[in-house]
Amino acid sequence: MDIEFQSVECIRTHQEELLRKQMAYLAAHSPYYRRMFAEKAIDPSTIRTIDDLQGLPFTEKADLQRYNNDFLCVPREDIIDYITTSGTLGDPVLFGCTESDLQRLAYNEHKSFACAGLHKGDILQLMTTIDKRFMAGLAYWMGIRSLGASIIRVGNGIPELQWDTIQRLHPTAIMCVPSFILRLIEYAEQHSIDYRNSSIRKIIGIGEGLRDQQFNLNLLGQRIHDKWPEVQLYATYSSTEMSATFSECEHACGGHVHPELIIVEIIGEDDQPVPDGQPGEIVITTLGVEGIPLLRFRTGDIAAKVVTPCACGRNSYRLTPLIGRKHNMIKLKGTTIYPPAINDVLDNTPFVSNYVVVVRPSDAGTDEVIVRISLRDNTIPADDAIKQLKDHFRSRLRVAPIVEILPADVIQQITFPPKSRKPVKFIDER
């Protein structure tokens, strides 16, 4: 029986058995953690329960960058696939996956797709990159194969190619960054494509939220739903470091954890656990990773843990949609906001075709927010666009940033720089 459907007590017992195995593995194979255990006089064999983790230091992303090679627990010849993710100090951080790690990724995505209701017979159109040392695209492809469903690897962007593929191959689901759905809808409307009667029945979103903390659709999610009510929307949360995915089920009340793959702590500003249901920073400990396992890794993402039962029958805890990233918190005119809240307003403004949000220090020592946008087909005079957009911000966030209008090609160059695998929507210059 799937561990997620067993009792909370069984899930915790199983996680703690896997934790003890992971601690022994780190003690035997990880140069970084062996050094940390020695320097801190920690006996890893004494870490036997989830509560015991609180006595251990955190792993920071900067640690991964400074001591990248020391995190590797296997000989280089055992690495099957090399992956990189962005680093806090500039250079990318290397992750190496063994054959076992790749099978674990496939298992993770198999379970996540099944959680979202996909099964053999479904066809998923993948609108993300599978190259450029990107873990997610590879994981999605392997997960669909493991599930027994079919996949179409189209890659990101190019609405014309996406619709040509949909009309030729009739996929039942698509996977992409949610804001791209609005571009697909716009293209379909401009070219008389009857998208509401297409084969698509599910949209699985990555990289952007679709719901708020009460699990209602946010502005972006509502806009997609209003335009395309025939599809079911599913949100996911994942990262390279955790090598796991939190996926919504059909009841859309948080991303389910796969407890055999990861342990999650939610910590407050004092670095101590917060009560269930309260927001805090997500801290993860990977289970079963061979190449680069992580112990108490600070993700920087802010969310809350949900432990109330889900109607789907899974008893594993869930995570709320992300509130934002801890280091991206903005204090604008006395109001605390996170970039997703700004994005939500922009994604729901019809005359905005593209945008980038820049945060920099002001002369007064506070945060200054500049929203740079391009207009959609000159549908509105520039002065009117700025006024309306500021009014939208005030009605949603109580404060308004500086708004600048730039040519579409300039915004495009900023949001899609060379070598980038994801659009850049937020630039922090503080």
BALOTOR-947101 format. One record per residue (C-alpha): residue number from 1; residue in one letter; chain; x, z, y. Coordinates in nm, 4 decimals, padded with zeros to 6 digits, m for minus. Layout:
<rs>
(r NUM,'A','A',(X,Z,Y)) ...
</rs>
This chain:
<rs>
(r 1,'M','A',(00.0000,00.0000,00.0000)) (r 2,'D','A',(00.1249,m00.0871,00.3491)) (r 3,'I','A',(00.2739,00.2269,00.5046)) (r 4,'E','A',(00.0799,00.1630,00.8283)) (r 5,'F','A',(m00.2490,00.2309,00.6485)) (r 6,'Q','A',(m00.1324,00.5562,00.4908)) (r 7,'S','A',(m00.1806,00.9000,00.6452)) (r 8,'V','A',(00.0103,01.0107,00.9534)) (r 9,'E','A',(00.1896,01.2676,00.7380)) (r 10,'C','A',(00.2994,01.0024,00.4867)) (r 11,'I','A',(00.4192,00.7765,00.7664)) (r 12,'R','A',(00.6289,01.0527,00.9196)) (r 13,'T','A',(00.7756,01.1547,00.5817)) (r 14,'H','A',(00.8673,00.7929,00.5100)) (r 15,'Q','A',(01.0287,00.7484,00.8509)) (r 16,'E','A',(01.2362,01.0618,00.8080)) (r 17,'E','A',(01.3597,00.9482,00.4650)) (r 18,'L','A',(01.4713,00.6206,00.6243)) (r 19,'L','A',(01.6258,00.8090,00.9178)) (r 20,'R','A',(01.8470,01.0129,00.6856)) (r 21,'K','A',(01.9643,00.6910,00.5175)) (r 22,'Q','A',(02.0343,00.5357,00.8570)) (r 23,'M','A',(02.2354,00.8391,00.9720)) (r 24,'A','A',(02.4487,00.8209,00.6570)) (r 25,'Y','A',(02.4993,00.4481,00.7150)) (r 26,'L','A',(02.6121,00.5037,01.0754)) (r 27,'A','A',(02.8506,00.7791,00.9673)) (r 28,'A','A',(03.0074,00.5480,00.7098)) (r 29,'H','A',(03.0137,00.2147,00.8936)) (r 30,'S','A',(02.9773,00.2392,01.2736)) (r 31,'P','A',(03.3034,00.2826,01.4706)) (r 32,'Y','A',(03.1065,00.3664,01.7851)) (r 33,'Y','A',(02.8811,00.6316,01.6345)) (r 34,'R','A',(03.1558,00.7802,01.4182)) (r 35,'R','A',(03.3589,00.8324,01.7344)) (r 36,'M','A',(03.0565,00.9781,01.9142)) (r 37,'F','A',(02.9816,01.2179,01.6273)) (r 38,'A','A',(03.3442,01.3389,01.6302)) (r 39,'E','A',(03.3630,01.3788,02.0097)) (r 40,'K','A',(03.0338,01.5698,02.0260)) (r 41,'A','A',(03.1026,01.7741,01.7092)) (r 42,'I','A',(02.7832,01.6403,01.5485)) (r 43,'D','A',(02.7331,01.6459,01.1725)) (r 44,'P','A',(02.5073,01.3429,01.1117)) (r 45,'S','A',(02.3879,01.4888,00.7811)) (r 46,'T','A',(02.2054,01.7598,00.9785)) (r 47,'I','A',(01.9801,01.4986,01.1452)) (r 48,'R','A',(01.6988,01.5061,00.8916)) (r 49,'T','A',(01.3789,01.4907,01.0948)) (r 50,'I','A',(01.2504,01.2976,01.3932)) (r 51,'D','A',(01.2600,01.6168,01.6000)) (r 52,'D','A',(01.6325,01.6524,01.5187)) (r 53,'L','A',(01.6992,01.3342,01.7157)) (r 54,'Q','A',(01.6482,01.5249,02.0393)) (r 55,'G','A',(01.9867,01.6919,01.9935)) (r 56,'L','A',(02.1720,01.3583,01.9998)) (r 57,'P','A',(02.3062,01.1667,02.3020)) (r 58,'F','A',(02.1329,00.8488,02.4140)) (r 59,'T','A',(02.2786,00.5024,02.3692)) (r 60,'E','A',(02.2724,00.3039,02.6939)) (r 61,'K','A',(02.2813,m00.0714,02.7381)) (r 62,'A','A',(02.6080,m00.0278,02.9278)) (r 63,'D','A',(02.7536,00.1333,02.6126)) (r 64,'L','A',(02.6617,m00.1770,02.4164)) (r 65,'Q','A',(02.8416,m00.3915,02.6696)) (r 66,'R','A',(03.1564,m00.1808,02.7070)) (r 67,'Y','A',(03.2042,m00.1197,02.3348)) (r 68,'N','A',(03.0203,m00.4165,02.1889)) (r 69,'N','A',(03.2544,m00.4727,01.8926)) (r 70,'D','A',(03.2521,m00.1035,01.8004)) (r 71,'F','A',(02.8784,m00.1187,01.7303)) (r 72,'L','A',(02.9282,m00.3793,01.4569)) (r 73,'C','A',(02.8985,m00.2153,01.1146)) (r 74,'V','A',(02.9907,m00.5070,00.8872)) (r 75,'P','A',(03.2855,m00.7476,00.8500)) (r 76,'R','A',(03.2532,m01.0635,01.0594)) (r 77,'E','A',(03.2233,m01.2774,00.7473)) (r 78,'D','A',(02.8951,m01.0996,00.6660)) (r 79,'I','A',(02.7349,m01.2153,00.9916)) (r 80,'I','A',(02.4963,m01.5041,00.9258)) (r 81,'D','A',(02.3520,m01.5527,01.2737)) (r 82,'Y','A',(02.4911,m01.4651,01.6176)) (r 83,'I','A',(02.2523,m01.3616,01.8935)) (r 84,'T','A',(02.3101,m01.2553,02.2540)) (r 85,'T','A',(02.1021,m01.0676,02.5057)) (r 86,'S','A',(02.1587,m00.9968,02.8736)) (r 87,'G','A',(02.3920,m00.7119,02.9710)) (r 88,'T','A',(02.3829,m00.4698,03.2628)) (r 89,'L','A',(02.7428,m00.5435,03.3587)) (r 90,'G','A',(02.7136,m00.9213,03.3732)) (r 91,'D','A',(02.8341,m01.0556,03.0391)) (r 92,'P','A',(02.5890,m01.0993,02.7489)) (r 93,'V','A',(02.5806,m00.8475,02.4643)) (r 94,'L','A',(02.6495,m00.9789,02.1148)) (r 95,'F','A',(02.4275,m00.9022,01.8181)) (r 96,'G','A',(02.5166,m01.0162,01.4687)) (r 97,'C','A',(02.2589,m01.0405,01.1915)) (r 98,'T','A',(02.3421,m01.0169,00.8235)) (r 99,'E','A',(02.1281,m01.1835,00.5575)) (r 100,'S','A',(01.9449,m00.8519,00.5178)) (r 101,'D','A',(01.8856,m00.8328,00.8948)) (r 102,'L','A',(01.7374,m01.1833,00.8977)) (r 103,'Q','A',(01.5055,m01.0914,00.6108)) (r 104,'R','A',(01.4075,m00.7795,00.8057)) (r 105,'L','A',(01.3245,m00.9950,01.1097)) (r 106,'A','A',(01.1089,m01.2220,00.8928)) (r 107,'Y','A',(00.9306,m00.9187,00.7472)) (r 108,'N','A',(00.8732,m00.7774,01.0961)) (r 109,'E','A',(00.7164,m01.0957,01.2288)) (r 110,'H','A',(00.5198,m01.1507,00.9071)) (r 111,'K','A',(00.3540,m00.8124,00.9656)) (r 112,'S','A',(00.3074,m00.8764,01.3372)) (r 113,'F','A',(00.1401,m01.2133,01.2854)) (r 114,'A','A',(m00.0795,m01.0626,01.0146)) (r 115,'C','A',(m00.1709,m00.7852,01.2596)) (r 116,'A','A',(m00.2858,m01.0564,01.5003)) (r 117,'G','A',(m00.5019,m01.2075,01.2268)) (r 118,'L','A',(m00.2877,m01.5060,01.1234)) (r 119,'H','A',(m00.2728,m01.6035,00.7563)) (r 120,'K','A',(m00.1928,m01.8931,00.5238)) (r 121,'G','A',(m00.3737,m02.1983,00.6535)) (r 122,'D','A',(m00.3130,m02.1207,01.0210)) (r 123,'I','A',(m00.0890,m02.3491,01.2250)) (r 124,'L','A',(00.1087,m02.1839,01.5060)) (r 125,'Q','A',(00.2421,m02.3944,01.7928)) (r 126,'L','A',(00.5581,m02.2204,01.9140)) (r 127,'M','A',(00.6159,m02.2670,02.2867)) (r 128,'T','A',(00.9422,m02.0705,02.3056)) (r 129,'T','A',(01.2997,m02.1754,02.2495)) (r 130,'I','A',(01.4494,m02.1349,01.9038)) (r 131,'D','A',(01.8047,m02.2135,02.0165)) (r 132,'K','A',(02.0398,m02.0785,02.2896)) (r 133,'R','A',(02.1293,m01.7707,02.0781)) (r 134,'F','A',(01.7713,m01.6436,02.1241)) (r 135,'M','A',(01.6518,m01.3980,01.8579)) (r 136,'A','A',(01.2775,m01.4187,01.9187)) (r 137,'G','A',(01.2223,m01.7882,01.8476)) (r 138,'L','A',(01.4174,m01.7645,01.5225)) (r 139,'A','A',(01.2277,m01.4513,01.4212)) (r 140,'Y','A',(00.8901,m01.6162,01.4879)) (r 141,'W','A',(00.9840,m01.9179,01.2773)) (r 142,'M','A',(01.0997,m01.7010,00.9854)) (r 143,'G','A',(00.7951,m01.4758,01.0117)) (r 144,'I','A',(00.5491,m01.7654,00.9919)) (r 145,'R','A',(00.7351,m01.9018,00.6871)) (r 146,'S','A',(00.7161,m01.5602,00.5223)) (r 147,'L','A',(00.3443,m01.5383,00.5997)) (r 148,'G','A',(00.2838,m01.8762,00.4390)) (r 149,'A','A',(00.1336,m02.0284,00.7539)) (r 150,'S','A',(00.2600,m02.3423,00.9304)) (r 151,'I','A',(00.4602,m02.3716,01.2513)) (r 152,'I','A',(00.5189,m02.6452,01.5087)) (r 153,'R','A',(00.8419,m02.5929,01.7065)) (r 154,'V','A',(00.7684,m02.7593,02.0394)) (r 155,'G','A',(00.9760,m02.5334,02.2657)) (r 156,'N','A',(00.8919,m02.4083,02.6127)) (r 157,'G','A',(00.7403,m02.5937,02.9064)) (r 158,'I','A',(00.6211,m02.9572,02.9322)) (r 159,'P','A',(00.2390,m02.9296,02.9304)) (r 160,'E','A',(00.2048,m03.3010,02.8483)) (r 161,'L','A',(00.4037,m03.2598,02.5252)) (r 162,'Q','A',(00.2170,m02.9418,02.4365)) (r 163,'W','A',(m00.1231,m03.1097,02.4685)) (r 164,'D','A',(m00.0077,m03.4219,02.2857)) (r 165,'T','A',(00.0991,m03.1967,01.9974)) (r 166,'I','A',(m00.2260,m02.9983,02.0016)) (r 167,'Q','A',(m00.4317,m03.3178,01.9909)) (r 168,'R','A',(m00.2216,m03.4683,01.7112)) (r 169,'L','A',(m00.1654,m03.1675,01.4814)) (r 170,'H','A',(m00.4566,m02.9348,01.5653)) (r 171,'P','A',(m00.2833,m02.5950,01.5642)) (r 172,'T','A',(m00.5091,m02.2899,01.5418)) (r 173,'A','A',(m00.2845,m02.0623,01.7497)) (r 174,'I','A',(m00.0208,m02.0902,02.0205)) (r 175,'M','A',(00.2573,m01.8503,02.1152)) (r 176,'C','A',(00.4039,m01.8499,02.4644)) (r 177,'V','A',(00.4526,m01.6622,02.7904)) (r 178,'P','A',(00.0930,m01.5956,02.9064)) (r 179,'S','A',(00.1357,m01.7331,03.2589)) (r 180,'F','A',(00.2203,m02.0723,03.1034)) (r 181,'I','A',(m00.1358,m02.0857,02.9687)) (r 182,'L','A',(m00.2580,m02.1345,03.3252)) (r 183,'R','A',(m00.0323,m02.4399,03.3560)) (r 184,'L','A',(m00.1726,m02.5736,03.0284)) (r 185,'I','A',(m00.5269,m02.5254,03.1549)) (r 186,'E','A',(m00.4458,m02.6869,03.4896)) (r 187,'Y','A',(m00.2912,m02.9897,03.3154)) (r 188,'A','A',(m00.5908,m03.0194,03.0840)) (r 189,'E','A',(m00.8342,m03.0095,03.3741)) (r 190,'Q','A',(m00.6356,m03.2702,03.5687)) (r 191,'H','A',(m00.6263,m03.5052,03.2678)) (r 192,'S','A',(m00.9828,m03.4534,03.1409)) (r 193,'I','A',(m00.8739,m03.2757,02.8216)) (r 194,'D','A',(m01.1586,m03.0768,02.6677)) (r 195,'Y','A',(m00.9387,m02.7752,02.6013)) (r 196,'R','A',(m01.2301,m02.5373,02.5395)) (r 197,'N','A',(m01.3266,m02.7417,02.2341)) (r 198,'S','A',(m00.9706,m02.7817,02.1058)) (r 199,'S','A',(m00.8435,m02.6408,01.7765)) (r 200,'I','A',(m00.6861,m02.3362,01.9476)) (r 201,'R','A',(m00.8519,m02.0056,01.8577)) (r 202,'K','A',(m00.5743,m01.7526,01.9244)) (r 203,'I','A',(m00.3094,m01.7102,02.1936)) (r 204,'I','A',(m00.0221,m01.4719,02.1207)) (r 205,'G','A',(00.1555,m01.3734,02.4405)) (r 206,'I','A',(00.5191,m01.2711,02.4745)) (r 207,'G','A',(00.7176,m01.1387,02.7683)) (r 208,'E','A',(00.4189,m01.0640,02.9938)) (r 209,'G','A',(00.1331,m00.8181,02.9695)) (r 210,'L','A',(m00.2306,m00.9161,02.9270)) (r 211,'R','A',(m00.3915,m00.5716,02.9612)) (r 212,'D','A',(m00.3768,m00.2606,03.1732)) (r 213,'Q','A',(m00.3237,00.0981,03.0600)) (r 214,'Q','A',(m00.6933,00.1286,02.9673)) (r 215,'F','A',(m00.6584,m00.1856,02.7489)) (r 216,'N','A',(m00.8802,m00.3925,02.9769)) (r 217,'L','A',(m00.7598,m00.7415,03.0595)) (r 218,'N','A',(m00.5371,m00.7413,03.3664)) (r 219,'L','A',(m00.5748,m01.0073,03.6337)) (r 220,'L','A',(m00.3693,m01.2625,03.4403)) (r 221,'G','A',(m00.5508,m01.1917,03.1146)) (r 222,'Q','A',(m00.8912,m01.2046,03.2849)) (r 223,'R','A',(m00.8094,m01.5326,03.4538)) (r 224,'I','A',(m00.7131,m01.6888,03.1194)) (r 225,'H','A',(m01.0252,m01.5455,02.9542)) (r 226,'D','A',(m01.2544,m01.6736,03.2312)) (r 227,'K','A',(m01.1118,m02.0232,03.1941)) (r 228,'W','A',(m01.0828,m02.0249,02.8140)) (r 229,'P','A',(m01.3255,m01.7659,02.6684)) (r 230,'E','A',(m01.3240,m01.9263,02.3228)) (r 231,'V','A',(m00.9730,m01.7965,02.2404)) (r 232,'Q','A',(m00.8664,m01.4473,02.1391)) (r 233,'L','A',(m00.5751,m01.3053,02.3382)) (r 234,'Y','A',(m00.3048,m01.0960,02.1712)) (r 235,'A','A',(m00.0114,m00.9297,02.3477)) (r 236,'T','A',(00.3204,m00.8359,02.1896)) (r 237,'Y','A',(00.6218,m00.6299,02.2928)) (r 238,'S','A',(00.9694,m00.6660,02.1466)) (r 239,'S','A',(01.3371,m00.6839,02.2322)) (r 240,'T','A',(01.6604,m00.7973,02.0708)) (r 241,'E','A',(01.7940,m00.4414,02.0590)) (r 242,'M','A',(01.5032,m00.3022,01.8584)) (r 243,'S','A',(01.4722,m00.6002,01.6186)) (r 244,'A','A',(01.1035,m00.5133,01.5876)) (r 245,'T','A',(00.7728,m00.6137,01.7419)) (r 246,'F','A',(00.4696,m00.4186,01.8577)) (r 247,'S','A',(00.1665,m00.6444,01.8157)) (r 248,'E','A',(m00.1962,m00.5921,01.9038)) (r 249,'C','A',(m00.4596,m00.6210,01.6336)) (r 250,'E','A',(m00.8053,m00.7670,01.6921)) (r 251,'H','A',(m00.9190,m00.4435,01.8577)) (r 252,'A','A',(m00.6620,m00.4827,02.1385)) (r 253,'C','A',(m00.5891,m00.1147,02.1965)) (r 254,'G','A',(m00.2091,m00.1116,02.1957)) (r 255,'G','A',(00.0816,m00.2611,02.0043)) (r 256,'H','A',(00.1119,m00.1235,01.6504)) (r 257,'V','A',(00.4500,00.0092,01.5393)) (r 258,'H','A',(00.5905,m00.0937,01.2026)) (r 259,'P','A',(00.7092,00.2570,01.1063)) (r 260,'E','A',(00.9438,00.1393,00.8327)) (r 261,'L','A',(01.1468,m00.0528,01.0936)) (r 262,'I','A',(01.1752,00.1708,01.3983)) (r 263,'I','A',(01.1319,00.5214,01.5393)) (r 264,'V','A',(01.0044,00.5511,01.8965)) (r 265,'E','A',(01.0424,00.8421,02.1363)) (r 266,'I','A',(00.8843,00.8533,02.4822)) (r 267,'I','A',(01.0894,01.0583,02.7291)) (r 268,'G','A',(01.0301,01.1749,03.0847)) (r 269,'E','A',(01.2542,01.2002,03.3894)) (r 270,'D','A',(01.4112,01.5154,03.2391)) (r 271,'D','A',(01.5076,01.3190,02.9242)) (r 272,'Q','A',(01.2698,01.5339,02.7193)) (r 273,'P','A',(00.9730,01.4074,02.5154)) (r 274,'V','A',(00.6457,01.3705,02.7036)) (r 275,'P','A',(00.3041,01.4503,02.5494)) (r 276,'D','A',(00.1348,01.1673,02.3601)) (r 277,'G','A',(m00.0616,00.9511,02.5997)) (r 278,'Q','A',(00.1713,01.0221,02.8922)) (r 279,'P','A',(00.3965,00.7388,03.0207)) (r 280,'G','A',(00.7718,00.7606,02.9887)) (r 281,'E','A',(01.0768,00.5621,02.8889)) (r 282,'I','A',(01.0769,00.4038,02.5438)) (r 283,'V','A',(01.3735,00.5211,02.3328)) (r 284,'I','A',(01.4208,00.3574,01.9935)) (r 285,'T','A',(01.6152,00.4231,01.6741)) (r 286,'T','A',(01.6320,00.1240,01.4417)) (r 287,'L','A',(01.5775,00.1658,01.0682)) (r 288,'G','A',(01.7289,m00.0613,00.8058)) (r 289,'V','A',(01.9502,m00.2675,01.0390)) (r 290,'E','A',(02.2925,m00.3537,00.8924)) (r 291,'G','A',(02.4763,m00.5492,01.1626)) (r 292,'I','A',(02.4254,m00.3485,01.4832)) (r 293,'P','A',(02.1946,m00.0506,01.4263)) (r 294,'L','A',(02.1133,00.1626,01.7289)) (r 295,'L','A',(02.0548,00.5357,01.7629)) (r 296,'R','A',(01.8376,00.6677,02.0473)) (r 297,'F','A',(01.8719,00.3495,02.2515)) (r 298,'R','A',(01.7191,00.3675,02.6002)) (r 299,'T','A',(01.5209,00.0495,02.6542)) (r 300,'G','A',(01.4418,00.1174,03.0207)) (r 301,'D','A',(01.0792,00.0158,02.9536)) (r 302,'I','A',(00.7952,00.2464,03.0561)) (r 303,'A','A',(00.4867,00.2917,02.8345)) (r 304,'A','A',(00.2880,00.5616,02.6550)) (r 305,'K','A',(00.2359,00.6407,02.2882)) (r 306,'V','A',(m00.1204,00.6239,02.1534)) (r 307,'V','A',(m00.1974,00.8315,01.8433)) (r 308,'T','A',(m00.5770,00.8097,01.8275)) (r 309,'P','A',(m00.7047,00.6192,01.5200)) (r 310,'C','A',(m00.7451,00.2429,01.5499)) (r 311,'A','A',(m01.0569,00.0740,01.4148)) (r 312,'C','A',(m00.8388,m00.1642,01.2123)) (r 313,'G','A',(m00.7491,00.1246,00.9791)) (r 314,'R','A',(m00.3796,00.1426,01.0642)) (r 315,'N','A',(m00.2627,00.4997,01.1215)) (r 316,'S','A',(00.0716,00.4129,01.2787)) (r 317,'Y','A',(00.0996,00.5011,01.6464)) (r 318,'R','A',(00.0741,00.2352,01.9125)) (r 319,'L','A',(00.2298,00.1630,02.2507)) (r 320,'T','A',(00.0310,00.0917,02.5646)) (r 321,'P','A',(00.1088,m00.2230,02.7649)) (r 322,'L','A',(00.4323,m00.1824,02.9582)) (r 323,'I','A',(00.3973,m00.0290,03.3020)) (r 324,'G','A',(00.7356,m00.1675,03.4047)) (r 325,'R','A',(01.1075,m00.1080,03.3706)) (r 326,'K','A',(01.2496,00.2243,03.4791)) (r 327,'H','A',(01.5319,00.0701,03.6832)) (r 328,'N','A',(01.2950,m00.1811,03.8461)) (r 329,'M','A',(01.0691,00.0799,04.0042)) (r 330,'I','A',(00.9992,m00.0071,04.3684)) (r 331,'K','A',(00.9167,00.2331,04.6476)) (r 332,'L','A',(00.7390,00.0205,04.9070)) (r 333,'K','A',(00.6085,00.1960,05.2182)) (r 334,'G','A',(00.5653,00.5198,05.0251)) (r 335,'T','A',(00.3899,00.3580,04.7281)) (r 336,'T','A',(00.5511,00.3383,04.3835)) (r 337,'I','A',(00.4972,00.0023,04.2130)) (r 338,'Y','A',(00.6541,m00.1978,03.9308)) (r 339,'P','A',(00.7125,m00.5752,03.9231)) (r 340,'P','A',(00.4330,m00.6465,03.6679)) (r 341,'A','A',(00.1773,m00.5237,03.9225)) (r 342,'I','A',(00.3133,m00.7701,04.1808)) (r 343,'N','A',(00.3209,m01.0509,03.9226)) (r 344,'D','A',(m00.0402,m00.9791,03.8311)) (r 345,'V','A',(m00.1543,m01.0436,04.1885)) (r 346,'L','A',(00.0512,m01.3629,04.2159)) (r 347,'D','A',(m00.0621,m01.4961,03.8780)) (r 348,'N','A',(m00.4222,m01.4492,03.9900)) (r 349,'T','A',(m00.3841,m01.6343,04.3221)) (r 350,'P','A',(m00.4960,m01.9965,04.2717)) (r 351,'F','A',(m00.2954,m02.1501,04.5572)) (r 352,'V','A',(00.0375,m02.0058,04.4299)) (r 353,'S','A',(00.2104,m02.2542,04.1985)) (r 354,'N','A',(00.5335,m02.0602,04.1397)) (r 355,'Y','A',(00.7079,m01.7527,04.2744)) (r 356,'V','A',(01.0007,m01.5145,04.2631)) (r 357,'V','A',(01.0033,m01.1508,04.3750)) (r 358,'V','A',(01.3169,m01.0177,04.5467)) (r 359,'V','A',(01.3827,m00.6492,04.6141)) (r 360,'R','A',(01.6624,m00.5435,04.8489)) (r 361,'P','A',(01.7509,m00.2368,05.0558)) (r 362,'S','A',(01.6197,m00.2270,05.4107)) (r 363,'D','A',(01.8079,m00.1068,05.7172)) (r 364,'A','A',(01.6101,00.2174,05.6903)) (r 365,'G','A',(01.7419,00.2798,05.3406)) (r 366,'T','A',(01.4094,00.2083,05.1690)) (r 367,'D','A',(01.3049,m00.0813,04.9451)) (r 368,'E','A',(01.2116,m00.4149,05.0996)) (r 369,'V','A',(01.0117,m00.6610,04.8884)) (r 370,'I','A',(01.0116,m01.0347,04.9589)) (r 371,'V','A',(00.7731,m01.2570,04.7669)) (r 372,'R','A',(00.8826,m01.6197,04.7790)) (r 373,'I','A',(00.6167,m01.8671,04.6732)) (r 374,'S','A',(00.5499,m02.2376,04.6514)) (r 375,'L','A',(00.2003,m02.3668,04.7262)) (r 376,'R','A',(m00.0108,m02.5676,04.4870)) (r 377,'D','A',(m00.0676,m02.9210,04.6216)) (r 378,'N','A',(m00.0893,m02.8078,04.9857)) (r 379,'T','A',(m00.4379,m02.6719,04.9175)) (r 380,'I','A',(m00.4165,m02.4245,05.2052)) (r 381,'P','A',(m00.2274,m02.4015,05.5366)) (r 382,'A','A',(00.0858,m02.1887,05.5134)) (r 383,'D','A',(m00.0297,m01.9264,05.7649)) (r 384,'D','A',(m00.3632,m01.8855,05.5868)) (r 385,'A','A',(m00.1850,m01.8554,05.2507)) (r 386,'I','A',(00.0391,m01.5765,05.3785)) (r 387,'K','A',(m00.2528,m01.3864,05.5305)) (r 388,'Q','A',(m00.4728,m01.4190,05.2207)) (r 389,'L','A',(m00.1922,m01.3214,04.9863)) (r 390,'K','A',(m00.1073,m01.0123,05.1885)) (r 391,'D','A',(m00.4745,m00.9171,05.1837)) (r 392,'H','A',(m00.4753,m00.9556,04.8038)) (r 393,'F','A',(m00.1749,m00.7245,04.7771)) (r 394,'R','A',(m00.3300,m00.4610,05.0021)) (r 395,'S','A',(m00.6553,m00.4639,04.8056)) (r 396,'R','A',(m00.4745,m00.4235,04.4714)) (r 397,'L','A',(m00.1610,m00.2232,04.5564)) (r 398,'R','A',(m00.2438,m00.0702,04.8973)) (r 399,'V','A',(00.0721,m00.2237,05.0462)) (r 400,'A','A',(00.1852,m00.5786,05.1201)) (r 401,'P','A',(00.5359,m00.7264,05.0810)) (r 402,'I','A',(00.6982,m00.9891,05.2996)) (r 403,'V','A',(00.5714,m01.3347,05.1988)) (r 404,'E','A',(00.7817,m01.6487,05.2401)) (r 405,'I','A',(00.6798,m02.0052,05.1494)) (r 406,'L','A',(00.9472,m02.2373,05.0098)) (r 407,'P','A',(00.9400,m02.5907,04.8639)) (r 408,'A','A',(00.8396,m02.6088,04.4976)) (r 409,'D','A',(01.1758,m02.7496,04.3861)) (r 410,'V','A',(01.3622,m02.4599,04.5508)) (r 411,'I','A',(01.1495,m02.1984,04.3703)) (r 412,'Q','A',(01.1906,m02.3950,04.0474)) (r 413,'Q','A',(01.5710,m02.3837,04.0787)) (r 414,'I','A',(01.5623,m02.0076,04.1373)) (r 415,'T','A',(01.3255,m01.9274,03.8509)) (r 416,'F','A',(01.4943,m02.1585,03.5985)) (r 417,'P','A',(01.8695,m02.1261,03.6588)) (r 418,'P','A',(02.1160,m02.3065,03.4282)) (r 419,'K','A',(02.1624,m02.1444,03.0850)) (r 420,'S','A',(01.8582,m01.9194,03.1322)) (r 421,'R','A',(01.6299,m01.8828,02.8296)) (r 422,'K','A',(01.3503,m01.7205,03.0283)) (r 423,'P','A',(01.2069,m01.7771,03.3751)) (r 424,'V','A',(01.3524,m01.5440,03.6390)) (r 425,'K','A',(01.0628,m01.3870,03.8282)) (r 426,'F','A',(01.2337,m01.0720,03.9591)) (r 427,'I','A',(01.5663,m01.0374,04.1430)) (r 428,'D','A',(01.6910,m00.6865,04.2249)) (r 429,'E','A',(01.9518,m00.6846,04.5036)) (r 430,'R','A',(01.9596,m00.3071,04.5548)) 
</rs>
